[in-house]
Amino acid sequence: MQFSRRFVETLDGTPHEILIDEDATGFAAPSRSFPFASNCTYNTAVLTCTVPPGHYFVMGDNRDNSSDSRVWGFVPDENIVGKAFFIWLNLNEIGRFGSFR
């Protein structure tokens, strides 16, 4: 990992070192049991989940200490409050998006 690409991002005056490891897998094993956990298959190549009716699969932003439905499970519909009104997308550093295969 010492030879992986790195850059520093500053948020609210706090620098965060970002490590880019192209060989890393997207594997995130569940850290605790959650309802409908048996709907997910975890391995180092792929995560496959069947989201139960009335629930959502929610993704985190992959920042420090971020977790999401891969770790704590599906979000019931009744827990969603409000409506999205803004989508943030940083187009100044388009190279950070990676590439499609």
C-alpha positions, 0 to 999 in steps of 0.5 A, spaced: 500 500 500 505 504 500 506 505 493 498 506 492 496 513 489 495 518 494 492 525 494 490 530 500 483 533 500 481 539 505 474 539 508 472 545 513 479 546 514 481 539 516 486 535 511 484 528 509 489 523 506 485 519 500 489 513 498 487 510 491 488 502 491 486 500 484 487 493 486 483 493 492 476 489 492 469 493 494 468 487 499 465 490 506 463 484 510 457 485 515 459 487 522 453 485 525 446 482 524 440 485 521 433 484 519 433 480 512 441 479 512 440 473 509 438 476 503 445 478 501 451 474 499 458 477 501 464 475 498 471 478 495 468 479 488 461 481 489 455 483 494 449 481 491 442 483 495 435 482 494 432 488 497 425 486 501 419 490 499 418 496 503 425 497 504 431 501 501 438 499 500 442 506 502 449 507 500 454 511 504 459 516 501 466 512 503 469 517 507 472 516 514 467 512 519 462 511 513 457 505 513 451 503 509 446 498 508 452 493 507 453 494 514 447 495 518 442 493 513 436 495 509 432 502 511 424 501 512 420 506 508 417 509 514 424 511 516 425 515 510 422 522 512 422 528 507 424 529 500 431 530 496 431 537 493 439 537 491 444 533 488 451 535 489 456 533 484 463 536 483 465 537 476 471 540 477 475 534 478 472 529 473 478 524 473 476 522 480 470 519 477 474 513 474 472 509 468 467 505 466 468 498 463 
